Amino acid sequence: MTIKKDHSIGEGTGAVAGAITGAAMGSVAGPAGTVVGAIAGGALGAKGGGALAEAINPTEYTRHFEKNYKDTPYYVSGSEWRDYAPAYKYGYDTYSQYRGRKFKDVESDLERNWEATKANSRLAWSEAKGAVRDGWHHIENAMPGDADRDGH
């Protein structure tokens, strides 16, 4: 049986993450820089997201964590999947944007953007970061040459 990987989802999430970063970096140059940065970042992010979808099928990634999130050390009693799903998605969406860097080195950037990306999650960053980090490490273990096992 052949499983078709959904490259369009990976490219789309990469494009969104890239556009956010590009816009933030372009903002230094003013409003025009924000637009140019968002366009350039979106294009680069789409390429990175496509590579990510090659290694990790986003549907399988989500199923894995939905099945296991309650067994993690960071699980907050009484929380539901709807609280954790945005954190795992955030990990998936931002991984290609920061690929090659250690989680601990970009954690402050991720924390800064959590409120804007958490959707209906009731988790504060301190509660969500374990899920985001687990998502990153899950991807790193599947991507050739991306082992960041020491970079918690």
C-alpha positions, 0 to 999 in steps of 0.5 A: 500500500502506498501512502501519499504524503500531503506536500501541499499541507507541508508547503502551506504551513511552511509558507505561513511560518516563513511569511510571519518570519519574513514580515517580522524581519522586513518590518525593520525596513518599514511597511514596505519591508514588511510586505517584501519580507512576508513574500520572500519568507513565504516562498522560502517557507513553502520550500522548507515545508515541502521537505518537511512533508516528505519526512513527516506526514502531517496527518500521521504527526497529528494522530501520533500526538493525539493518541499520546499527549495525555501520557506526557510529563507536561500534560496538565490534568483536565486539559483536552486535545483542543488545548494541545493540538495548537501546540503540536501544530505550532511545533510542526509549522515552525520547525522548518522555519528554524531548521538547523537551530536548537529548540532552546536557542529559538524558544524565546521567539516561539514564546513571543509568538505563542499567544498569536498562534495558539487558536483556542488553546487554553495553555499558557506558553509554560504549559504548551512549550513541552508539546511544541518541543516534543513536536520538534524532536519528533520531526528531528528524529525523522529528518536526515541529519537533524538530530537535536537530541541534546538541544532541549 
